Amino acid sequence: MSRYTFLLPAYKAAFLEEALLSIKRQSFADFLCIVSDDCSPEDLRSIFDRAVGDDARFTFRRNETNIGGKELVAHWNLLVGMCATEFLIMASDDDLYDASFLAEIEALANAHPEVDLLRGRCRRIYKDGTLLVEDYLWPEHQSSLRFTYDMYSTYYLHCIANYVFRTSSMQAHGGFVSFPLAWFTDDATVLRESANGVANTPDIVFSFRYSQLNISDKIGESRECSWDKFQACVLFEQWASRHLQHFADNLKQSEHAYWKVSTWGLRGKIEEQANVCIPNLNFRQFIVAYKWFAQNGFADGLLKKIQLLRHWFHR
């Protein structure tokens, strides 16, 4: 039985063939792939048939209605529930796997059988495939606290398709943590799944595409989108507080610096993303956001309050 399943929720046609071929060309060939058409208006089936239709490892399904348009993570979790292999990868319809991706993951899984989370080092590319930036080199094995520390104190590419999850753990937790527009879903899910440590590939084996077609590439295209993303920041702040408190309750003296920097970095990331939403909010939404900033220590001085007001007024 195969050990890995690529789960690929698909909606966009632009880079789907490249994405599928990058999976097909894995040097470690013992895997499965489920491509799930989320009721796309584009002809994804023809692309699937042309790229991988002759490969029995790949299967194609189509949702009767568009699930991701209402709740993006619901489509992901539908596929998590379908997975029957030991590990799963939540792939995407525009990112690329190097041919060595799964082979390096297999080596890590064998070397660190206790972990529920493995990570392929990645690069950020433009939509034409040219290099934008390369990921930071992390230790091969990290504790959950050190993983949290590195996520928020080094250059970290926030994506999900370069991670490999233990299926039993994901299913036991109900799948991916669901926030509006999947904003911070990747962070919360990988932090949760890091409880038994994380194993990282030393080589870059994945390309995360800046296509300007994804939600993560569209910061404030509508007021509704900005409000949803702000709500996700609120929910993630609550989630992250519990995550950090768990470390605080079990902290060793030697880990105190890691915990403190993790707290600063994580809260800084939440503040940064919430601030991005501010200029596009209406008056009522801004008042709610202003109170949240003040009550949660993100605007605890007069200067910060003034800066927040100016940020909204000068939109």
SEPA-681753 format. One record per atom (N, C-alpha, C, O): x, y, z. Coordinates in steps of 0.2 Angstrom, whole numbers, plus 2048, in hexadecimal, padded with zeros to 3 digits. Layout:
N
XYZ ...
***
This chain:
315
8047FA800 800800800 804806800 809807803 80280B7FC 8068117FC 806815803 801814807 80B819804 80C81C80A 80A82380A 80882680F 80A826804 80882D804 80282F7FF 80282B7FA 7FE834800 7F98367FB 7FA83E7FB 7F9841800 7FA8407F5 7FA8477F3 7F28487F2 7EF8457EE 7F084D7F6 7E984F7F6 7E98567F2 7EC85B7F5 7E68577EC 7E685D7E8 7E08607E7 7DC85E7E2 7DD8657EB 7D78687EA 7D886D7E4 7DD8727E5 7D586C7DF 7D68707D9 7D08757D7 7CB8737D7 7D287B7D5 7CD87F7D2 7D08837CC 7CC8857C7 7D68857CC 7D98897C7 7DD8857C2 7E08807C4 7DC8877BC 7DF8837B6 7E68857B4 7EA8817B1 7E888B7B6 7EE88E7B3 7F488A7B4 7F88897AF 7F68877BA 7FC8847BB 7FB87C7BD 7FF8797BF 7F487A7BC 7F38737BF 7F786E7BB 7F98697BF 7F886E7B5 7FC8697B1 8038697B4 8058637B5 80686E7B5 80D86E7B8 80D86B7BF 8118677C0 80886D7C3 80786A7CA 8078637C9 80A85F7CD 8028607C5 8018597C5 8078557C2 8098507C5 80B8587BD 8118557BA 8168557C0 81A8507C0 81785A7C4 81C85A7C9 81B8547CE 8208527D1 8158537CF 81384D7D4 8158467D0 8188427D3 8128467CA 8138407C6 81B83E7C5 81D8387C5 81F8437C5 8268427C4 82A8407CA 8318417CA 82783F7D0 82B83D7D6 82F8377D5 82D8327D2 8358387D7 83A8327D7 83882C7DB 8398277DA 83582E7E1 8328297E5 82B8287E3 82682C7E4 8298237E0 8238227DB 81D81F7DF 81881E7DC 81E81D7E5 8198197E9 81481E7EC 81581F7F2 8108217E9 80B8267EC 8048267E8 8048237E3 7FF8297EB 7F982A7E8 7F88317E7 7FB8357EB 7F38337E3 7F183A7E2 7EA83B7E1 7E78387DC 7E683F7E5 7DF8407E4 7DE8477E2 7E084C7E5 7DC8487DC 7DB84F7D9 7D38507DA 7CF84D7D7 7D18567DD 7CA8577DF 7C885E7DC 7CA8637DE 7C585E7D7 7C28637D3 7BD8677D7 7B78647D8 7BE86D7DA 7B98707DE 7B48747DA 7B287A7DB 7B08707D5 7AB8737D1 7AE8797CD 7AA87E7CD 7B48787CA 7B787E7C7 7B387F7C0 7B187B7BD 7B38867BE 7B08877B8 7B58867B2 7B28867AC 7BB8847B3 7C08827AE 7C087A7AD 7BE8777B2 7C28787A8 7C28717A6 7C986E7A9 7CE86D7A5 7C886C7AF 7CE8697B3 7CF8627B1 7D485F7B1 7C985E7AF 7CA8577AD 7CE8567A7 7D28517A7 7CE85A7A2 7D285A79C 7D985A79E 7DD85779B 7DB85F7A2 7E28607A5 7E485A7A8 7E98577A7 7E08577AD 7E28517B0 7E384B7AC 7E88487AC 7DE84A7A7 7DF8457A2 7E584579E 7E984079D 7E784B79C 7ED84D798 7F384B79C 7F8849799 7F384E7A2 7FA84E7A6 7FB8477A9 8008447A9 7F68447AC 7F783E7B0 7F18397B0 7F18347B3 7ED83A7AA 7E78357AA 7E982E7A8 7E58297A9 7EF82D7A6 7F28267A5 7F58237AB 7F881E7AA 7F58267B1 7F98247B6 7F48227BC 7F08267BE 7F481B7BE 7EF8197C2 7F081B7C9 7EB81A7CD 7F581F7CB 7F68217D1 7F28287D3 7F182A7D8 7EF82B7CD 7EC8317CD 7E482F7CC 7E282C7C8 7E08327D0 7D98327D0 7D68397CF 7D983E7D2 7D083A7CC 7CD8407CB 7C68407CE 7C283B7CC 7C48457D2 7BD8457D4 7BB84D7D3 7BF8517D3 7B484E7D4 7B28557D3 7AC8567D8 7A88517D9 7AD85B7DC 7A785D7E1 7A185F7DD 7A18627D7 79B85D7DF 79585F7DC 7948677DD 79186A7D8 79686A7E2 7968717E3 79D8737E5 7A18707E7 79E87A7E5 7A487D7E7 7A487E7EE 7A18827F1 7A887A7F1 7A98797F9 7AE87F7FB 7AC883800 7B48807F7 7B98847FA 7B788C7F9 7B98907FD 7B288D7F5 7AF8947F5 7AC8967FB 7AC89C7FC 7A98917FE 7A6893805 7AA89280B 7AA89680F 7AE88D80B 7B388B810 7B988780D 7B888180C 7BE88B80C 7C4888808 7C688280C 7C887C808 7C7882812 7CA87C816 7C5876816 7C7871817 7BF877815 7BA872815 7BB86D80F 7BB867810 7BE86F809 7C086B804 7C6867806 7C6861804 7CB86A809 7D186780B 7CF861810 7D185C80F 7CB863815 7C985E81A 7C5858817 7C5852819 7C1859812 7BD85480E 7C284F80B 7C184980C 7C8851809 7CD84D806 7D184A80B 7D384480A 7D284D811 7D684A816 7D2844819 7D583E81A 7CB844819 7C783F81B 7C7839816 7C6833818 7C983A810 7C983580B 7D083180B 7D082C808 7D583480E 7DC83180D 7DC82B812 7DA82B817 7E082680F 7E081F812 7E881D813 7E9818815 7EC822811 7F3820811 7F6823818 7F382781B 7FC82181A 7FF823820 80082B820 80082E825 80282E81A 80483581A 800838815 7FE835810 7FE83F815 7FB843810 7FF84980F 80284C813 7FE84B809 801852807 7FB856804 7F88537FF 7FA85C806 7F4860803 7F88647FE 7FA86A7FF 7F78627F8 7FA8657F2 7F686B7F0 7F186C7F3 7F986E7EB 7F58747E8 7F58747E0 7F98707DD 7F18787DD 7F08777D6 7F587C7D2 7F487D7CC 7FA87F7D6 7FF8837D2 8068837D5 80A8867D2 80787F7DA 80E87E7DD 8118787DA 80E8747D7 8188777DB 81C8727D8 82086E7DD 8238717E1 8208687DC 8258637E0 82B8627DC 82A85F7D6 8318627DE 8378607DB 8368587DB 8338557DF 8398557D6 83984E7D5 83B84A7DC 8398447DD 84084D7E0 84284A7E6 83E84B7EC 8408487F1 83984F7EB 8358507F1 83384A7F6 83584A7FB 82F8467F3 82D8407F6 83283B7F9 8328387FE 83883B7F5 83D8367F7 8418397FD 842835802 8418407FD 844843803 840842809 84284180F 839843808 83484280E 83483B810 83483A816 83583680C 83582F80E 83B82E812 83B82A817 841831811 847830815 84683381C 848830821 84383981C 84183C822 83C838827 83D83782D 837835823 832832827 83582B82A 833829830 83A828827 83D822829 84282482F 843820834 84582A82E 84A82C833 84782F83A 84A82E83F 841831839 83D83483F 83683283F 83183583E 83582B841 82E828841 82A82B846 82482A846 82C82F84B 828832850 82483884E 81F839851 82683B849 823842847 81D841843 81C83C83F 818845843 812845840 81284A83A 80E84B836 81884E83A 818854835 81F854832 824854835 82085482B 826854827 82585A823 82085C820 82B85E821 82A86481D 830864818 836863819 82E865812 83386680C 83586D80C 83187280B 83B86E80C 83E87580B 83C878804 83B874800 83A87E804 8378817FE 83A8887FC 83E88B7FF 8388897F6 83A8907F2 8348937F0 82E8907EF 83489A7F0 82E89E7ED 8308A07E6 8358A27E5 82B89E7E2 82C8A07DB 8278A57D8 8218A57DB 8298A97D3 8248AD7CF 81F8A87CB 8218A27CA 81A8AB7C8 8158A77C4 8198A47BE 81689F7BB 81E8A77BC 8228A47B6 82789F7B8 82B89D7B3 82889E7BE 82C8997C1 83389B7C3 8378987C5 8348A27C2 83B8A57C4 83B8A57CC 8368A67CF 8418A57CE 8428A47D6 8418AB7D9 8438B07D6 83D8AB7DE 83C8B17E2 8408B17E8 8448B67EA 8408AC7EC 8448AB7F3 8448A47F5 8408A07F3 8498A27F8 84A89B7FB 84989B802 84A8A0806 846895805 84589480C 84B894810 85189280E 84A895816 84F89481B 85188D81C 84C88981C 85788B81E 85988481F 858883827 85B88682B 85387F828 85287D82F 855876831 85787282D 856875837 85886E83A 854869837 84E869836 857863836 85485D834 84E85B839 849859836 84F85C83F 84A85A844 849860849 84E86284B 84386284A 84286784F 83C865854 838861852 83C86785A 83786785F 83186C85C 832870858 82B86B85F 82686F85E 82787685F 82687B85C 82B878865 82C87E867 831881862 831887860 83787E861 83C88085C 839882855 83B886852 83487D853 83087E84D 82D88584D 82D889848 829886852 82588C853 82A892853 829897850 830892856 835897857 837899850 83789E84E 83989384C 83C895845 837897840 83889B83C 830895841 82B89883D 82A8A083D 8298A3838 82C8A2843 82A8A9844 8308AD846 8308B3848 8368AB845 83C8AE846 8418AE840 8478B1841 8408AA83B 8448A9835 8408AB82F 83A8AC830 8438AB829 83F8AC823 83B8A5822 83E8A0821 8358A5822 83189F822 82B8A081C 8288A581C 82B89C818 82689C812 81F899815 81F893816 81A89D815 81489A818 810897812 80D89A80F 810890812 80C88C80D 80B886811 80D884816 80788280D 80587B810 80787580C 80787080F 808876805 809870801 80F86D801 8108687FF 814870805 81B86D806 81B86980C 82086680E 815868810 815864816 81285D815 80E85D810 814859819 812852818 80F85081F 813850824 80984E820 80584D826 804846827 802842823 80584482D 80283D82F 7FB83D82F 7F7841833 7F883982B 7F183982A 7ED837830 7E883B831 7EF832834 7EB83183A 7EB83783F 7E5837842 7F083A83F 7F0840844 7EB846841 7E7849845 7EC84783B 7E784C838 7E084A838 7DC84E83A 7DE844837 7D7841838 7D584283F 7CF843840 7D9840843 7D784084B 7D684784D 7D2848851 7D984C84A 7D885384B 7D3857847 7D185D848 7CF853843 7CA85683F 7CD859839 7C985D836 7D3858837 7D685B831 7D9862832 7DC863838 7D986682D 7DD86D82E 7D8871832 7D2871832 7DC876836 7D887B83A 7D5880835 7D8882830 7CF881836 7CB885831 7CA88C833 7C788D839 7CD891830 7CC898831 7C989B82A 7CA898825 7C68A182A 7C38A4824 7C98A481F 7CE8A7820 7C78A2819 7CC8A3813 7D289F814 7D78A0810 7D289A819 7D889681A 7DE89A81D 7E489881D 7DC8A181F 7E18A5821 7E48A3828 7E08A382D 7EA8A1828 7EE89F82E 7EC89782F 7EE894834 7E889482B 7E788D82C 7ED88982B 7EE88482F 7F288B827 7F8887826 7FC88882C 7FF88382F 7FD88E82F 80188F835 7FE88A83B 80288783E 7F788B83C 7F4888842 7F5880841 7F687D846 7F487E83B 7F487683A 7FB87383B 7FC86E83E 800877838 807874839 809874840 80D870842 80787A843 80987B84A 80687584F 809872853 80087484D 7FC86E851 800868850 801864854 801866849 804860847 80B85F849 80E85A848 80E86484C 81586484E 817861855 81C861857 81185F858 81285D85F 817858860 81A858866 81885385C 81D84E85C 824850859 82884B857 824856857 82A858853 82985984C 824857849 82E85C848 82E85D841 83485B83E 83A85C841 834857838 83A856834 83A85A82E 83585A82A 84085D82C 840861826 84685E821 84B85C824 84485F81B 84985D816 84F863816 84D869816 855861815 85A866814 85A86980D 85C86F80D 858866808 858868801 85186B800 84C86A803 8518707FB 84B8737F9 84886F7F4 84B86D7EF 84286D7F5 83E8687F1 83786A7EF 8338667ED 8358707F0 82F8727EE 82F87A7EC 83387E7EF 82A87B7E7 82A8827E5 8238857E6 81E8827E4 82388A7EA 81C88E7EC 81B8937E8 81F8987E8 8168937E3 8158987DE 81289E7E0 80C89E7E3 8158A47DF 8118AB7DF 80E8AC7D9 8108AF7D4 8078AA7D8 8048AA7D2 7FF8B07D2 7FC8B17CC 7FE8B37D7 7F98B87D8 7F28B67D6 7ED8BA7D5 7F18AF7D7 7EA8AC7D6 7E78A97DC 7E18A87DD 7EB8A97E2 7E98A67E8 7E78AB7ED 7E88B17EC 7E38A97F2 7E18AE7F7 7E68B17FB 7E68B77FC 7EC8AD7FC 7F18AF800 7F58B57FC 7F98B97FF 7F48B57F5 7F78BB7F1 7F38C17F0 7F58C67EE 7ED8C17F3 7E88C67F2 7E78C97F9 7E28C67FC 7EA8CE7FB 7EA8D0802 7E38D4803 7E08D3808 7E18D97FF 7DB8DD800 7D78DE7FA 7D58E47F9 7D58D97F6 7D28DA7F0 7CA8DC7F2 7C78DF7ED 7C88DB7F7 7C18DC7F9 7C08DE801 7C48DB804 7BB8E2802 7BA8E3809 7B88DC80D 7BA8DB813 7B48D880A 7B28D280D 7B88CD80E 7B88CA813 7BD8CD809 7C38C980A 7C78CC810 7C98C8814 7C88D2810 7CC8D5816 7C98D481D 7CC8D2821 7C28D481D 7BF8D3823 7BF8CB825 7C18CA82B 7BF8C7820 7C08C0822 7C78BE824 7C88BA829 7CB8C1821 7D28C0823 7D48C382A 7D88C082E 7D18C982C 7D18CB832 7CE8C7838 7D18C583D 7C88C4836 7C58BF83A 7CA8B983B 7CA8B6841 7CD8B7836 7D28B1837 7D88B383C 7DA8AF83F 7DA8B983B 7DF8BC840 7DD8BB847 7E18B984B 7D78BD848 7D48BD84F 7D48B6852 7D68B4857 7D18B184D 7D18AA84F 7D78A7850 7D88A3855 7DC8A984C 7E38A684D 7E68A8853 7EA8A5856 7E58AF854 7E88B185B 7E68AD861 7EA8AC865 7E08AC861 7DD8A8866 7E08A1866 7E289E86C 7E189E860 7E4897860 7EB897862 7ED893866 7EF89C85F 7F689D861 7F789E868 7FC89C86B 7F38A286B 7F48A3873 7F489C876 7F789B87B 7EF898875 7EF891878 7F588D876 7F788987A 7F788D870 7FD88A86E 80388C872 807888874 804892873 80A895876 80989387E 80E892881 803894880 802892888 80488B889 80688A88F 803886884 80587F885 80C87F887 80E87B88B 810883883 817883884 81988688B 81D88388E 81688B88C 81788F893 81688A899 81A88B89E 811886898 80F88189E 81487C89F 8148798A4 81887A899 81D87589A 824877898 828873895 82687D899 82C880897 83287E89B 83287F8A1 83787C898 83E87B89B 84288289B 840886897 8468828A0 84A8898A0 84E88A89A 84E890898 850885897 854886891 85088888B 85388A886 84988788B 845889886 842890886 83E892882 84389388C 83F89A88D 84089F887 83C8A2885 84789F885 8488A487F 8448A2879 8428A7876 84489C877 84089A871 83989B872 83689E86D 83689A878 82F89C879 82E8A3879 8298A5876 8328A787B 8318AF87B 8318B1874 82D8B5872 8368AF871 8378B286A 8318AF865 82F8B3861 82F8A9867 8298A6863 8238AA864 81F8AC860 8228AC86A 81C8B086C 81D8B7869 8188B9866 8228BA869 8238C1865 8228C085E 81E8C485B 8258BB85B 8248BA854 81D8B8851 81B8BB84C 81A8B4855 8138B2853 80F8B8854 80B8B984F 80F8BB859 80A8C185A 80C8C6855 8088CA853 8128C7853 8148CC84E 8118CA847 80F8CF844 8118C4846 80E8C283F 8078C383F 8048C583A 8038C2845 7FC8C3845 7FB8CA844 7F68CC841 7FF8CE848 7FE8D6847 7FF8D8840 7FB8DC83E 8048D683D 8068D8836 8008D6832 7FE8DA82E 7FD8D0832 7F88CE82D 7F18D282F 7EE8D382A 7F08D3835 7EA8D7837 7EA8DE834 7E58E1832 7F08E1835 7F18E8833 7F08E882B 7EE8ED829 7F28E3827 7F18E3820 7EA8E481E 7E88E7819 7E58E1823 7DE8E2821 7DB8E8823 7D68EA820 7DE8EC827 7DB8F282A 7D98F7825 7D38FA825 7DD8F9820 7DB8FE81B 7D48FD817 7D1901815 7D28F6816 7CD8F5812 7C68F3816 7C18F1813 7C68F581D 7C18F4821 7BC8FA821 7BE8FF820 7B58F8822 7B18FE823 7B190182A 7B58FE82E 7AD90682B 7AE909832 7AC904838 7B090483C 7A7900837 7A58FC83C 7AA8F683D 7AC8F5843 7AC8F4838 7B28EE838 7B88F183B 7BB8EE83F 7BA8F7839 7C08FA83C 7BF8FB844 7C48FA847 7B98FD846 7B88FE84D 7B98F7851 7BC8F7856 7B78F284E 7B88EB851 7BF8E9851 7C28E7856 7C28EB84C 7CA8E984B 7CE8ED850 7D28EB853 7CC8F4850 7D08F8855 7CF8F685C 7D48F6860 7C98F485E 7C88F1865 7CC8EB866 7CF8EA86B 7CC8E7861 7D08E0862 7D88E2862 7DB8DF866 7DA8E685E 7E18E885F 7E38EB866 7E88E9869 7DF8EF869 7E08F286F 7DF8EC875 7E38EC879 7DA8E8874 7D98E387A 7DE8DE87A 7DF8DB87F 7E18DC874 7E68D7874 7ED8D9874 7F28D5872 7EF8DF876 7F58E2876 7F98E3870 7FF8E4870 7F58E486A 7F88E6864 7F88EE863 7FC8F085F 7F58F1867 7F58F9867 7F48FB86E 7EF8FE870 7F98FA872 7F98FB879 7FC90287B 7FD903881 7FD906876 80090D878 7FD912874 7FA91086E 7FD918876 7FA91D872 7FC91E86B 7F891E866 80391D86A 80691E863 80391885F 802919859 803912861 80090C85D 7F990D85B 7F790C855 7F5910860 7EE91185E 7ED917859 7E9916854 7F191C859 7F1921854 7F491E84D 7F1920848 7F991A84D 7FB917847 7F6913844 7F591383E 7F290F848 7ED90B846 7E790F842 7E590D83D 7E5915846 7E0919843 7E391C83C 7DF91C837 7E991E83C 7EB921836 7EC91C830 7EA91E82A 7ED916832 7EE91082D 7E791082A 7E690E824 7E191082E 7DB90F82B 7D8916827 7D6915822 7DA91C82A 7D8922827 7DB923820 7D892681B 7E192181F 7E5922819 7E591C814 7E991B810 7DF918814 7DF913810 7DD915809 7DC911804 
***
